[in-house]
Amino acid sequence: MPEEPSDAPFDSPPAGRAAAASAPDVSLRRSPLAPLLLALCRVRWLRAPARRLALGLEGGAFFSATLRTILARFHGVEVGAYSYGDLLRPGVLPPGSRAGRYCSVGSGLAVRRRNHPFERISQHPFFYDAAFGFVARDSIPAEAENPLSIGHDVWIGVRVTILSGCRRIGNGAVVAAGAVVTRDVPPYTVVGGVPARPIRRRFDAATAQAVEASRWWTRPPEALLADAGEALTAPADPAVAARLGAAGLPDSRSGSLGPHPVAPRAATAAGSGAPRGSARPGGQPRVR
Protein backbone atom coordinates (compact mmCIF):
# COMPACT_ATOMS: atom_id res chain seq x y z
CA MET A 1 0.00 0.00 0.00
CA PRO A 2 1.53 3.36 -0.95
CA GLU A 3 2.61 5.72 1.83
CA GLU A 4 2.13 8.94 -0.15
CA PRO A 5 0.25 9.90 -3.31
CA SER A 6 2.60 9.27 -6.21
CA ASP A 7 2.71 11.33 -9.37
CA ALA A 8 4.73 8.77 -11.33
CA PRO A 9 3.01 7.36 -14.44
CA PHE A 10 0.84 4.28 -13.92
CA ASP A 11 3.14 2.05 -15.92
CA SER A 12 6.41 3.27 -14.40
CA PRO A 13 8.56 0.75 -12.47
CA PRO A 14 7.74 0.40 -8.76
CA ALA A 15 11.12 1.91 -7.83
CA GLY A 16 10.31 5.01 -9.85
CA ARG A 17 6.92 5.37 -8.22
CA ALA A 18 8.48 4.95 -4.77
CA ALA A 19 11.02 7.66 -5.51
CA ALA A 20 8.31 10.01 -6.75
CA ALA A 21 6.33 9.42 -3.57
CA SER A 22 9.24 10.46 -1.34
CA ALA A 23 8.66 14.20 -1.91
CA PRO A 24 5.44 16.16 -1.37
CA ASP A 25 3.48 17.48 -4.31
CA VAL A 26 4.15 21.21 -4.35
CA SER A 27 0.72 21.73 -5.96
CA LEU A 28 -0.98 20.74 -2.70
CA ARG A 29 -1.20 22.27 0.75
CA ARG A 30 -0.02 20.46 3.88
CA SER A 31 -0.79 21.76 7.36
CA PRO A 32 1.86 21.72 10.10
CA LEU A 33 -0.63 19.51 11.95
CA ALA A 34 -0.50 16.85 9.21
CA PRO A 35 1.69 14.44 11.26
CA LEU A 36 -0.80 14.61 14.12
CA LEU A 37 -3.75 14.01 11.78
CA LEU A 38 -2.01 11.00 10.26
CA ALA A 39 -1.27 9.62 13.72
CA LEU A 40 -4.94 9.95 14.63
CA CYS A 41 -5.83 7.88 11.56
CA ARG A 42 -4.17 4.85 13.11
CA VAL A 43 -7.36 4.62 15.16
CA ARG A 44 -10.10 3.73 12.70
CA TRP A 45 -12.90 5.72 14.34
CA LEU A 46 -10.74 8.87 14.35
CA ARG A 47 -10.19 8.85 10.59
CA ALA A 48 -13.39 10.70 9.70
CA PRO A 49 -12.70 13.66 12.05
CA ALA A 50 -9.07 13.71 10.88
CA ARG A 51 -10.24 13.98 7.26
CA ARG A 52 -12.59 16.82 8.14
CA LEU A 53 -9.81 18.68 9.95
CA ALA A 54 -7.46 18.19 6.98
CA LEU A 55 -10.03 19.67 4.63
CA GLY A 56 -10.55 22.67 6.88
CA LEU A 57 -6.85 23.32 7.46
CA GLU A 58 -5.66 22.78 3.89
CA GLY A 59 -8.13 24.67 1.73
CA GLY A 60 -10.67 21.95 0.95
CA ALA A 61 -10.84 18.99 -1.38
CA PHE A 62 -9.00 20.63 -4.28
CA PHE A 63 -5.81 21.27 -2.31
CA SER A 64 -5.58 18.97 0.73
CA ALA A 65 -2.37 16.93 0.69
CA THR A 66 -3.12 15.23 4.00
CA LEU A 67 -6.47 13.94 2.78
CA ARG A 68 -4.70 12.33 -0.16
CA THR A 69 -2.06 10.84 2.13
CA ILE A 70 -4.81 9.35 4.31
CA LEU A 71 -6.41 7.79 1.24
CA ALA A 72 -3.10 6.39 0.05
CA ARG A 73 -1.80 5.15 3.39
CA PHE A 74 -4.97 3.72 4.92
CA HIS A 75 -7.12 2.90 1.87
CA GLY A 76 -4.61 2.16 -0.91
CA VAL A 77 -6.08 4.80 -3.27
CA GLU A 78 -4.12 7.57 -5.01
CA VAL A 79 -5.82 10.79 -6.18
CA GLY A 80 -4.09 13.66 -7.97
CA ALA A 81 -4.15 17.37 -7.17
CA TYR A 82 -7.32 19.44 -7.73
CA SER A 83 -9.54 16.37 -8.22
CA TYR A 84 -12.71 16.40 -6.13
CA GLY A 85 -15.96 14.61 -5.49
CA ASP A 86 -16.82 11.06 -4.52
CA LEU A 87 -13.43 9.65 -5.53
CA LEU A 88 -12.05 11.32 -2.36
CA ARG A 89 -14.54 9.45 -0.17
CA PRO A 90 -12.97 6.38 1.47
CA GLY A 91 -14.44 3.12 0.26
CA VAL A 92 -15.68 4.40 -3.09
CA LEU A 93 -12.55 3.43 -5.03
CA PRO A 94 -11.16 -0.04 -4.21
CA PRO A 95 -7.55 -0.49 -3.04
CA GLY A 96 -5.02 -0.14 -5.83
CA SER A 97 -7.08 2.41 -7.75
CA ARG A 98 -5.55 5.65 -9.01
CA ALA A 99 -7.10 8.86 -10.31
CA GLY A 100 -5.36 11.72 -12.05
CA ARG A 101 -5.39 15.48 -11.60
CA TYR A 102 -8.24 17.94 -12.24
CA CYS A 103 -10.96 15.25 -12.13
CA SER A 104 -14.59 16.20 -11.37
CA VAL A 105 -16.70 13.39 -9.92
CA GLY A 106 -20.37 13.59 -8.95
CA SER A 107 -22.16 12.09 -5.97
CA GLY A 108 -23.48 8.56 -5.94
CA LEU A 109 -20.47 7.00 -7.68
CA ALA A 110 -20.48 3.19 -7.32
CA VAL A 111 -17.41 1.16 -8.31
CA ARG A 112 -17.70 -2.62 -8.41
CA ARG A 113 -14.64 -4.79 -9.03
CA ARG A 114 -16.18 -8.27 -8.54
CA ASN A 115 -19.11 -10.04 -10.17
CA HIS A 116 -21.31 -12.76 -8.78
CA PRO A 117 -20.42 -16.01 -10.61
CA PHE A 118 -23.69 -16.33 -12.50
CA GLU A 119 -22.40 -19.28 -14.54
CA ARG A 120 -22.40 -21.43 -11.38
CA ILE A 121 -25.36 -23.21 -9.81
CA SER A 122 -25.50 -20.59 -7.06
CA GLN A 123 -24.50 -16.93 -7.27
CA HIS A 124 -24.60 -16.41 -3.48
CA PRO A 125 -21.45 -15.11 -1.73
CA PHE A 126 -21.57 -17.93 0.83
CA PHE A 127 -20.14 -20.14 -1.89
CA TYR A 128 -17.36 -17.92 -3.27
CA ASP A 129 -16.38 -15.46 -0.50
CA ALA A 130 -14.33 -16.83 2.39
CA ALA A 131 -15.26 -13.84 4.58
CA PHE A 132 -18.61 -15.49 5.34
CA GLY A 133 -16.92 -18.58 6.78
CA PHE A 134 -18.46 -21.25 4.57
CA VAL A 135 -15.54 -21.77 2.14
CA ALA A 136 -11.83 -21.88 2.93
CA ARG A 137 -10.76 -19.38 0.27
CA ASP A 138 -12.23 -17.01 -2.27
CA SER A 139 -12.96 -18.63 -5.61
CA ILE A 140 -13.28 -15.40 -7.63
CA PRO A 141 -10.63 -12.66 -8.02
CA ALA A 142 -10.31 -10.13 -5.19
CA GLU A 143 -11.10 -6.44 -5.71
CA ALA A 144 -7.42 -5.55 -5.40
CA GLU A 145 -6.69 -7.73 -8.44
CA ASN A 146 -8.84 -5.47 -10.61
CA PRO A 147 -7.95 -1.85 -9.74
CA LEU A 148 -9.49 1.09 -11.57
CA SER A 149 -7.40 3.73 -13.36
CA ILE A 150 -8.90 7.17 -13.99
CA GLY A 151 -6.98 9.66 -16.12
CA HIS A 152 -6.59 13.42 -15.84
CA ASP A 153 -9.41 15.96 -16.25
CA VAL A 154 -12.06 13.24 -16.29
CA TRP A 155 -15.68 14.30 -15.68
CA ILE A 156 -17.98 11.70 -14.10
CA GLY A 157 -21.59 12.73 -13.53
CA VAL A 158 -23.89 11.82 -10.65
CA ARG A 159 -25.08 8.27 -9.96
CA VAL A 160 -22.57 6.60 -12.26
CA THR A 161 -21.83 2.89 -11.79
CA ILE A 162 -18.49 1.48 -12.94
CA LEU A 163 -18.46 -2.31 -13.19
CA SER A 164 -15.58 -4.76 -13.20
CA GLY A 165 -15.22 -4.85 -17.00
CA CYS A 166 -13.99 -1.24 -16.95
CA ARG A 167 -10.38 -1.00 -15.85
CA ARG A 168 -9.41 2.36 -17.32
CA ILE A 169 -11.06 5.71 -18.05
CA GLY A 170 -8.84 7.77 -20.32
CA ASN A 171 -7.68 11.36 -20.03
CA GLY A 172 -10.35 13.98 -20.69
CA ALA A 173 -13.21 11.47 -20.87
CA VAL A 174 -16.80 12.32 -19.90
CA VAL A 175 -19.17 9.79 -18.30
CA ALA A 176 -22.78 11.04 -18.39
CA ALA A 177 -24.97 11.02 -15.30
CA GLY A 178 -26.63 7.70 -14.58
CA ALA A 179 -24.36 5.70 -16.88
CA VAL A 180 -23.43 2.08 -16.17
CA VAL A 181 -19.89 1.61 -17.46
CA THR A 182 -18.99 -1.96 -18.40
CA ARG A 183 -15.85 -1.44 -20.51
CA ASP A 184 -12.86 0.89 -20.80
CA VAL A 185 -13.57 4.50 -21.79
CA PRO A 186 -11.22 5.94 -24.46
CA PRO A 187 -9.61 9.34 -23.86
CA TYR A 188 -11.56 12.47 -24.84
CA THR A 189 -14.73 10.45 -25.44
CA VAL A 190 -18.23 11.12 -24.09
CA VAL A 191 -20.07 7.97 -23.01
CA GLY A 192 -23.52 7.49 -21.54
CA GLY A 193 -26.43 5.10 -21.16
CA VAL A 194 -27.06 1.63 -19.76
CA PRO A 195 -24.75 0.06 -20.64
CA ALA A 196 -22.58 3.09 -21.44
CA ARG A 197 -21.71 3.52 -25.11
CA PRO A 198 -19.68 6.17 -26.96
CA ILE A 199 -21.81 9.20 -27.81
CA ARG A 200 -19.22 11.39 -29.43
CA ARG A 201 -15.60 12.46 -29.24
CA ARG A 202 -14.84 15.76 -27.55
CA PHE A 203 -12.22 16.71 -30.14
CA ASP A 204 -11.10 15.68 -33.58
CA ALA A 205 -8.03 13.44 -33.72
CA ALA A 206 -5.54 16.27 -34.31
CA THR A 207 -6.87 18.33 -31.40
CA ALA A 208 -6.94 15.33 -29.05
CA GLN A 209 -3.34 14.53 -29.94
CA ALA A 210 -2.29 18.15 -29.33
CA VAL A 211 -4.09 18.31 -25.98
CA GLU A 212 -2.45 15.05 -24.90
CA ALA A 213 0.97 16.29 -25.96
CA SER A 214 0.54 19.57 -24.07
CA ARG A 215 0.29 17.78 -20.70
CA TRP A 216 -1.36 20.92 -19.35
CA TRP A 217 -2.61 19.04 -16.26
CA THR A 218 0.96 18.81 -14.92
CA ARG A 219 0.87 22.52 -14.08
CA PRO A 220 -0.91 24.32 -11.22
CA PRO A 221 -3.84 26.56 -12.18
CA GLU A 222 -2.03 29.78 -11.26
CA ALA A 223 0.77 29.05 -13.72
CA LEU A 224 -1.64 28.01 -16.46
CA LEU A 225 -3.74 31.12 -16.09
CA ALA A 226 -0.73 33.42 -15.93
CA ASP A 227 1.00 31.95 -18.98
CA ALA A 228 -1.87 30.86 -21.21
CA GLY A 229 -5.16 31.84 -19.62
CA GLU A 230 -6.81 32.67 -22.93
CA ALA A 231 -6.11 29.16 -24.20
CA LEU A 232 -8.14 27.64 -21.36
CA THR A 233 -11.28 29.58 -22.29
CA ALA A 234 -11.01 29.33 -26.08
CA PRO A 235 -12.59 26.54 -28.16
CA ALA A 236 -10.11 23.68 -28.36
CA ASP A 237 -8.06 23.18 -31.49
CA PRO A 238 -4.46 22.09 -32.16
CA ALA A 239 -3.14 25.67 -32.07
CA VAL A 240 -4.81 26.38 -28.71
CA ALA A 241 -3.45 23.13 -27.24
CA ALA A 242 0.02 24.00 -28.55
CA ARG A 243 -0.12 27.31 -26.68
CA LEU A 244 -0.82 25.44 -23.48
CA GLY A 245 2.09 23.09 -24.12
CA ALA A 246 4.41 26.00 -24.88
CA ALA A 247 3.39 27.96 -21.79
CA GLY A 248 6.27 26.58 -19.75
CA LEU A 249 7.75 23.50 -18.17
CA PRO A 250 5.71 21.54 -15.61
CA ASP A 251 6.54 22.22 -11.98
CA SER A 252 8.95 19.65 -10.61
CA ARG A 253 6.51 17.62 -8.49
CA SER A 254 3.27 17.95 -10.42
CA GLY A 255 4.10 14.73 -12.25
CA SER A 256 1.51 12.72 -14.15
CA LEU A 257 -0.59 10.81 -11.64
CA GLY A 258 -3.11 8.84 -13.65
CA PRO A 259 -3.09 6.29 -16.43
CA HIS A 260 -0.40 6.45 -19.05
CA PRO A 261 -1.85 8.28 -22.07
CA VAL A 262 -3.86 6.10 -24.42
CA ALA A 263 -4.39 7.11 -28.03
CA PRO A 264 -7.94 8.36 -28.63
CA ARG A 265 -10.26 5.98 -30.45
CA ALA A 266 -13.19 6.78 -32.69
CA ALA A 267 -16.73 6.96 -31.32
CA THR A 268 -20.08 7.35 -32.97
CA ALA A 269 -21.61 10.84 -33.01
CA ALA A 270 -25.11 11.03 -31.60
CA GLY A 271 -25.33 14.19 -29.54
CA SER A 272 -23.52 15.12 -26.36
CA GLY A 273 -25.40 13.47 -23.49
CA ALA A 274 -22.82 14.92 -21.10
CA PRO A 275 -23.63 15.72 -17.49
CA ARG A 276 -23.52 19.30 -16.37
CA GLY A 277 -21.53 20.58 -13.40
CA SER A 278 -21.26 23.68 -11.27
CA ALA A 279 -19.47 25.00 -8.22
CA ARG A 280 -21.17 26.34 -5.13
CA PRO A 281 -20.33 29.85 -3.93
CA GLY A 282 -17.18 29.89 -1.81
CA GLY A 283 -15.45 27.30 -3.94
CA GLN A 284 -17.21 24.25 -2.53
CA PRO A 285 -17.31 21.75 -5.41
CA ARG A 286 -20.47 20.20 -6.78
CA VAL A 287 -20.90 17.99 -9.82
CA ARG A 288 -24.21 17.15 -11.44
C-alpha positions, -999 to 999 in steps of 0.1 A, spaced: 0 0 0 15 34 -9 26 57 18 21 89 -1 2 99 -33 26 93 -62 27 113 -94 47 88 -113 30 74 -144 8 43 -139 31 20 -159 64 33 -144 86 7 -125 77 4 -88 111 19 -78 103 50 -99 69 54 -82 85 49 -48 110 77 -55 83 100 -68 63 94 -36 92 105 -13 87 142 -19 54 162 -14 35 175 -43 41 212 -43 7 217 -60 -10 207 -27 -12 223 8 0 205 39 -8 218 74 19 217 101 -6 195 120 -5 169 92 17 144 113 -8 146 141 -38 140 118 -20 110 103 -13 96 137 -49 99 146 -58 79 116 -42 49 131 -74 46 152 -101 37 127 -129 57 143 -107 89 144 -102 89 106 -134 107 97 -127 137 121 -91 137 109 -102 140 73 -126 168 81 -98 187 100 -75 182 70 -100 197 46 -105 227 69 -68 233 75 -57 228 39 -81 247 17 -107 219 10 -108 190 -14 -90 206 -43 -58 213 -23 -56 190 7 -24 169 7 -31 152 40 -65 139 28 -47 123 -2 -21 108 21 -48 93 43 -64 78 12 -31 64 0 -18 51 34 -50 37 49 -71 29 19 -46 22 -9 -61 48 -33 -41 76 -50 -58 108 -62 -41 137 -80 -42 174 -72 -73 194 -77 -95 164 -82 -127 164 -61 -160 146 -55 -168 111 -45 -134 97 -55 -121 113 -24 -145 94 -2 -130 64 15 -144 31 3 -157 44 -31 -126 34 -50 -112 0 -42 -76 -5 -30 -50 -1 -58 -71 24 -78 -55 57 -90 -71 89 -103 -54 117 -121 -54 155 -116 -82 179 -122 -110 152 -121 -146 162 -114 -167 134 -99 -204 136 -89 -222 121 -60 -235 86 -59 -205 70 -77 -205 32 -73 -174 12 -83 -177 -26 -84 -146 -48 -90 -162 -83 -85 -191 -100 -102 -213 -128 -88 -204 -160 -106 -237 -163 -125 -224 -193 -145 -224 -214 -114 -254 -232 -98 -255 -206 -71 -245 -169 -73 -246 -164 -35 -214 -151 -17 -216 -179 8 -201 -201 -19 -174 -179 -33 -164 -155 -5 -143 -168 24 -153 -138 46 -186 -155 53 -169 -186 68 -185 -213 46 -155 -218 21 -118 -219 29 -108 -194 3 -122 -170 -23 -130 -186 -56 -133 -154 -76 -106 -127 -80 -103 -101 -52 -111 -64 -57 -74 -56 -54 -67 -77 -84 -88 -55 -106 -80 -19 -97 -95 11 -116 -74 37 -134 -89 72 -140 -70 97 -161 -66 134 -158 -94 160 -162 -121 132 -163 -157 143 -157 -180 117 -141 -216 127 -135 -239 118 -107 -251 83 -100 -226 66 -123 -218 29 -118 -185 15 -129 -185 -23 -132 -156 -48 -132 -152 -48 -170 -140 -12 -170 -104 -10 -158 -94 24 -173 -111 57 -180 -88 78 -203 -77 114 -200 -103 140 -207 -132 115 -209 -168 123 -199 -192 98 -183 -228 110 -184 -250 110 -153 -266 77 -146 -244 57 -169 -234 21 -162 -199 16 -175 -190 -20 -184 -158 -14 -205 -129 9 -208 -136 45 -218 -112 59 -245 -96 93 -239 -116 125 -248 -147 105 -254 -182 111 -241 -201 80 -230 -235 75 -215 -264 51 -212 -271 16 -198 -248 1 -206 -226 31 -214 -217 35 -251 -197 62 -270 -218 92 -278 -192 114 -294 -156 125 -292 -148 158 -275 -122 167 -301 -111 157 -336 -80 134 -337 -55 163 -343 -69 183 -314 -69 153 -290 -33 145 -299 -23 181 -293 -41 183 -260 -25 151 -249 10 163 -260 5 196 -241 3 178 -207 -14 209 -194 -26 190 -163 10 188 -149 9 225 -141 -9 243 -112 -38 266 -122 -20 298 -113 8 290 -137 -16 280 -165 -37 311 -161 -7 334 -159 10 319 -190 -19 309 -212 -52 318 -196 -68 327 -229 -61 292 -242 -81 276 -214 -113 296 -223 -110 293 -261 -126 265 -282 -101 237 -284 -81 232 -315 -45 221 -322 -31 257 -321 -48 264 -287 -34 231 -272 0 240 -286 -1 273 -267 -8 254 -235 21 231 -241 44 260 -249 34 280 -218 63 266 -198 78 235 -182 57 215 -156 65 222 -120 89 196 -106 65 176 -85 33 179 -104 41 147 -122 15 127 -142 -6 108 -116 -31 88 -136 -31 63 -164 -4 64 -191 -19 83 -221 -39 61 -244 -44 71 -280 -79 84 -286 -103 60 -304 -132 68 -327 -167 70 -313 -201 74 -330 -216 108 -330 -251 110 -316 -253 142 -295 -235 151 -264 -254 135 -235 -228 149 -211 -236 157 -175 -235 193 -164 -215 206 -134 -213 237 -113 -195 250 -82 -212 263 -51 -203 299 -39 -172 299 -18 -155 273 -39 -172 242 -25 -173 217 -54 -205 202 -68 -209 180 -98 -242 172 -114 
